Amino acid sequence: MHPSNFKYTEQHEWALIEGDIATIGITDYAQKELGDVVFVELPAPGTKVSCMKPFGVIEAVKTVSDIFSPLTGEVLETNEKLKASPQLINESPNKDAWMIKIKIANPAELGKLLPVEKYLELTGEKE
């Protein structure tokens, strides 16, 4: 399931935009493709992230994958629950397993993100 109020990337991250703050995670599609998540590495608050550059790593039983930032900004908060319970990414990718919150540095980048309809076309999923 992919919430319609999120924006998406072709690399399967989502962003919930609230003013100049973006909450970022990976999509339900991505967690299904990865399989059982066993570890996640996230940046510390204060870290600068760049649009479509890796900001963290997610390790699953099947593979290890970079996590890309949909937007440029500064990390305000990381989801500390994921350190002890990385399986939340499989259980609740759109809610409890958000990864970072950033202060958006370049609002123009929002135009590059996909609405849910375009993301579903990309993945071939039906909502």
N, C-alpha and C positions, 0 to 999 in steps of 0.2 A: 504494500500500500504506500502511495506517495501523496502526501498532503498537498493540496492545491495552493496553499499560501507559502510554500517553499519555492525557492529558485534552485536550479540544478546545473551541474556541469556534465560534460561528456565523459568525464573520468569518474562519475558516480558519487560525487559529493553533493550535499544539500546545504542551503543557507536559508535561515529564517531571518529576515531583515526587520528590525524594530528601531526606527529612527536611524542613528548612525552606528548601531550595534548589530553585528551579524553573529548568530549562533550557527555553528558549522558541525556537520557530522557526515557519515556515509549513508548511502541509500539502502533500502531494504533489498533492492536488486544486488547491490555490491556485497552485502553480508551473505546473501544466499550463494553468490558465486565463490566467495572466499571459503565458506564452510565454517567450522567451529573456530572462533577467535580465541586465542590463548594468551595474547600479549598485545599491548598497545603502548607506543612511546609518543608522548605529546610534549610540546614546548612549554617552557615556564612562562608565567605572566611577565610581560615586559618585552618578550621576544617580538621582533618584527617579522611578519610573514608577507610574501609577495604573491600576487595573482598568478595562479597556475604553477606555482613552485611547491615542492614538497615541504610540509611542515611537521610531519610525523611518520611513523611506521606502524603498520598493523601486521601482526603475525597470526596466521591461522594454521591449522593442522596441515593444510594442503600447500600453503605458499606464504611468502612475505611480500608486502606491497607498500609502496609509498602512499601517503595521504596528501592530496593537493589542496591548497587554499583557493577557494573560489574568488577571493578578493585580497587586495593589499590592505594591511593594517597592523595594529599592535594587539598582541594577545592580552586580554584583560583577565581572563579566567580559564582554567582547564578543569575538565570534569575528573576530579580526583577519585570518584567511585570506580572509574575504569581500570585503575591500577590494581585494585584488589579483585574486581569483578569484570574482567574483559568480556565475559560471556554476555553482558548486557547489550553488547553490539548486536549479537544474534537475537536476543530476546526483545529488544525495544530500540531499534536503530533510529527511529524518528522522534523519540521522546527522551527516555532515560539515558540513552547512550550518546547524547551530544558530546562533542569532543572539546571544542574551544569556543570562546566568545571573543570577538575582536572589535576594536573601534575601527570603523571603515575609514581609510585614508583617501580613497579615490572613488567617490560615488559614481563616476562615469563607467566604472567597470561593471556596475549592475546590469547594464545593457547587454553584456556578453553572456549573462546567465540565461538558462532555458526555463520557460514556464513548464508546468507539469505536462501539458499536452505534447510539447516538443520532446520532452524527456521520454515519455511513453512511446512516441514514434521511434526514438533512438533505440530503446531497449526491446521494442516489439511486444511490450506488455499491454494488457488491457486493464483498466482500472475498474 
